[in-house]
Amino acid sequence: MHYLAIATPTLQRSLTVLAGICLTIFLIQLADRIKPRSYTFRWKNISSRIQLRVVWLSLGTIIVITILTGVGLIVGDYPIPASKAIATALWDRNGEYDFIINSLRFPRIIVAILAGMCFASSGLIFQSLINNPLVSPDIIGINSGAAVLAVAILAAGGNIEYLPWAAFLGALLTAALIYLLSWKRGISATRLVLVGIGINSVLGAIITYITIKYPIERVVAAARWQAGTLFGATWDDARTLLIGLLILLPSAFFLTTRLRTLQLGDETAITVGSKIERDRLALLAVASLLAALAVSVVGPLGFVALIVPQAARLLVGSITGGVLIFTALLGGFFLLGADLIAQRLFAPVMLPAGVITATFGGPYFLYLLARYNRAN
Amino acid sequence: MQTNPKTPSTFTGQDLHLSYGGPPIVEELTVTIPTQAITAIIGPNGCGKSTLLKALARILIPEQGKVEVNEVDIHSQSTKEIARQLGLLPQNPRSPDGITVSDLIQRGRYPHQGIFRQWSREDESSVSKALSLTGLTNFSDRPIDELSGGQRQRVWIAMLLAQETPIMLLDEPTTHLDIAHQIEVLDLLKELTEQHNRTIVMVLHDINLAVRYANNLIAMRDGEIKTAGKPRDVLTAQMIHDVFSIQAQILPDPISGSPLCIPVIGSS
């Protein structure tokens, strides 16, 4: 009886998660039925074209994110009736659930969505720029760069307030170092990846060194941070992410045309009139800033930047401005979903969201790959 | 095509010194490319013909000397401005994974686009013209990876066409193609110069095809132009010996009457 009492909720939750995954797969299959048509917009000198598929999928993702947000507000160790949860989140600041909703659950949900958007769009830019689907900021060492300084602060018992700044700085310094070390009469994508992987392993060694040098109780906090967690996310975090995204995502959006040109290889890119080194630097800077921003708030959450752009590419094709926005939304959905699962699956034990992004991300990735191979 | 890009009156390379940061590959080379005609560059491997083409396409910045279109140095103009005047098909162009035919061809429109001008009527008509000229209209939504080598080469040529440049430079446009596809590509280039006033410069390995299609033939060796001019005048047994170090007989082609180069086997 005792075991059953523990097992039943976990089983129920697992089934819910499974149902959610099945629903996602069903939606993907449904999305496949949408014909690849496009809509052209022209007014005076302004002209643009959007793939309708991207629009529909983006709208669908927004709806799913909204639903998940509602679910995230309602469920938890302390269930709150739906009407009260939504009222408290949107207008009723004096309700009895104000603290749980507006200080704990809602900011955490928003941070998950925004951080997911940062990671996914960063990953998409890296993958498209380097023309390699297996590249992401975590693999070329940008996340590790953030982790080195952050872990050093945590392990040495430094002021936690500086943690996001340290992580942000660490990520940017690493990105700059990779760029400088890859420079040899220009930047070659292959060299960038190799240098990045090299730096990543050096940084990994430094992190290991720090963790064995310092006392265990501090190191535990560092290890937890390294897995990537949304625990304790605040409105301040959400504001930081939002401001960063409002600057970086539009910049990335307007750079996609240049990115599409760079994808043709240096020679072709030059002959169609692109300034390759300038454009590449701008794109790497934006992608690194996006990753650094997210890591500074939620830690080096793995897999989101790797898998989500892949999934988006398989669903809507190679990068355009619209695909970038869709990928960002998909990243928001993915991290929000992962965090909800992380919180509820083994409740009251809460896992770091990073554990879920890795455990569910892997098989999801394989599923997409299998589907893609079948299509070809 | 209703509108043809404005034909330049001159296209020249003057006193070019070219290298890839190491030993010089081309020194003091001066060349004048006839406009609205096909120029073919021939020569042995490593003679600097691709290097010259890269310099003309401003991929390689000359250490000395300049390339001029309409008597204006191409490096003094904005990159997009010059990209509206000359385009290049590199030797081994790289296509991004999973990209479709029309997606690739559209990217050739980059020099005509701006931040808010992403898909104008001109963009649309140029792409569809490029598709129909290369016979790819029915393939436009197919991923490039699924196409044959010949079709893929046509996609790249279509991208170059969509760029709508009066000058088109092509580095070995017929490699990896069988004879039928070689003829198809060269016929297309011929049509482009004759009916659409394009100026074409291409590196070719097949001397006989170069002679048949080019209006102007340039023979290079060791970074120097050995001889240049009308193919009939340039193609001589002496030239073949000087440039390729082999013996050859030149016979009139029984159909077109143009000279035909027949290497004498075992003579080198």
Interface residues (C-beta under 8 A of the other chain):
Chain A: P36 T40 R42 N45 I46 S47 S48 R49 S128 N131 P133 R185 F254 T257 R260 T261 Q263 L264 G265 D266 E267 T268 I270 T271 V272 G273 S274 K275 R313 G317 S318 N376
Chain B: G21 K54 A57 R58 I59 S78 T79 K80 E81 I82 A83 R84 L86 G87 L88 P90 P93 R94 S95 P96 D97 G98 I99 T100 D103 L104 R107 G108 Y110 P111 Q113 I115 F116 R117 Q118 W119 S120 R121 D123 E124 D141 P143 E146 M159 Q163
